[in-house]
Amino acid sequence: MVPRSLPKYSQEFRDDAVDLLMRTKRSVPEVARDLNVSVASLRNWYKDRVSKKKPKRPPATISQTPVLADQVESPEEKVRRLERELRKAHRRIEGLEEDREILKKAAAFFVKESE
């Protein structure tokens, strides 16, 4: 059996994936599926990020802004991140639209069959 090589993800991609996980209220499996990475990889990246943060901070309240020094991004980085997220969202929307069309055709087929 030939060993399968594991995909290599850039540190920027890993950081963006963890940022997405931390910014949203979505679960690790949901974010991993959307990014097409394994749940274990995303979980490990998250654990690495959390373990690097030495000082424990109290949980943020609504009135506090949750911007930490390591999460500040330049305008160019923000544009690149948002463009990546937009491309992913467009791909997901296209897939969902295709699924909807397939379901419409299937429903029409079964209506004809039942008549």
C-alpha positions as CSV (number, residue, x, y, z in Angstrom):
1,M,0.0,0.0,0.0
2,V,1.3,3.4,-1.0
3,P,1.2,5.9,1.9
4,R,-1.1,8.8,1.2
5,S,0.6,12.2,1.6
6,L,-1.2,14.6,4.0
7,P,-2.2,18.0,2.7
8,K,0.1,20.9,3.8
9,Y,-1.7,24.0,4.9
10,S,0.0,27.3,5.2
11,Q,0.2,29.0,8.6
12,E,-1.9,31.8,7.3
13,F,-4.6,29.3,6.3
14,R,-4.5,27.7,9.7
15,D,-4.7,31.0,11.5
16,D,-7.6,32.1,9.3
17,A,-9.4,28.8,10.0
18,V,-9.0,29.2,13.8
19,D,-10.0,32.9,13.6
20,L,-13.2,31.8,11.8
21,L,-13.9,29.2,14.4
22,M,-13.3,31.7,17.2
23,R,-15.4,34.5,15.6
24,T,-18.4,32.4,14.9
25,K,-20.6,30.3,17.1
26,R,-20.3,27.4,14.8
27,S,-18.9,24.0,15.9
28,V,-15.5,22.6,14.9
29,P,-17.1,20.0,12.6
30,E,-19.1,22.7,10.8
31,V,-16.2,24.9,10.2
32,A,-13.9,22.0,9.2
33,R,-16.5,20.8,6.6
34,D,-16.8,24.3,5.1
35,L,-13.1,24.6,4.8
36,N,-12.6,21.1,3.6
37,V,-10.2,20.1,6.3
38,S,-10.3,17.3,8.9
39,V,-11.9,17.9,12.2
40,A,-8.8,16.7,14.0
41,S,-6.6,19.2,12.1
42,L,-8.8,22.1,13.0
43,R,-9.1,21.0,16.6
44,N,-5.3,20.7,16.8
45,W,-4.8,24.2,15.3
46,Y,-7.2,25.6,17.8
47,K,-5.5,23.9,20.7
48,D,-2.1,25.1,19.5
49,R,-3.5,28.7,19.4
50,V,-5.1,28.5,22.8
51,S,-2.0,26.9,24.4
52,K,0.2,29.8,23.1
53,K,-1.9,32.3,25.0
54,K,-0.3,32.3,28.4
55,P,-2.3,34.9,30.3
56,K,-5.8,33.9,31.2
57,R,-8.3,36.7,30.4
58,P,-11.8,37.0,31.9
59,P,-14.5,36.2,29.4
60,A,-15.5,39.2,27.3
61,T,-18.8,40.9,28.0
62,I,-21.0,42.5,25.4
63,S,-19.6,45.9,26.2
64,Q,-16.0,44.8,25.7
65,T,-14.6,44.6,22.2
66,P,-12.9,41.2,21.8
67,V,-9.9,42.5,19.8
68,L,-6.7,41.0,21.1
69,A,-3.2,42.0,20.0
70,D,-2.7,38.8,18.0
71,Q,-6.0,39.2,16.2
72,V,-5.5,42.7,14.8
73,E,-5.1,42.6,11.1
74,S,-4.0,45.1,8.5
75,P,-6.5,46.4,6.0
76,E,-4.9,44.3,3.2
77,E,-5.0,41.1,5.4
78,K,-8.7,41.9,6.1
79,V,-9.5,42.3,2.4
80,R,-7.7,39.0,1.6
81,R,-9.5,37.2,4.4
82,L,-12.9,38.6,3.4
83,E,-12.3,37.7,-0.3
84,R,-11.4,34.1,0.7
85,E,-14.6,33.9,2.8
86,L,-16.6,35.4,0.0
87,R,-15.3,32.8,-2.5
88,K,-16.1,30.0,-0.1
89,A,-19.6,31.4,0.5
90,H,-20.2,31.7,-3.3
91,R,-19.0,28.1,-3.8
92,R,-21.4,26.9,-1.0
93,I,-24.3,28.9,-2.5
94,E,-23.7,27.4,-5.9
95,G,-23.7,23.9,-4.4
96,L,-26.9,24.6,-2.5
97,E,-28.5,26.0,-5.6
98,E,-27.6,22.9,-7.5
99,D,-29.0,20.7,-4.7
100,R,-32.2,22.7,-4.8
101,E,-32.6,22.2,-8.6
102,I,-32.0,18.5,-8.3
103,L,-34.6,18.3,-5.5
104,K,-37.1,20.2,-7.6
105,K,-36.6,17.8,-10.5
106,A,-37.0,14.8,-8.2
107,A,-40.1,16.2,-6.7
108,A,-41.6,16.8,-10.1
109,F,-40.7,13.3,-11.2
110,F,-42.4,11.7,-8.2
111,V,-45.5,13.9,-8.7
112,K,-45.8,12.6,-12.2
113,E,-45.2,9.0,-11.1
114,S,-47.9,9.2,-8.4
115,E,-50.6,10.4,-10.9
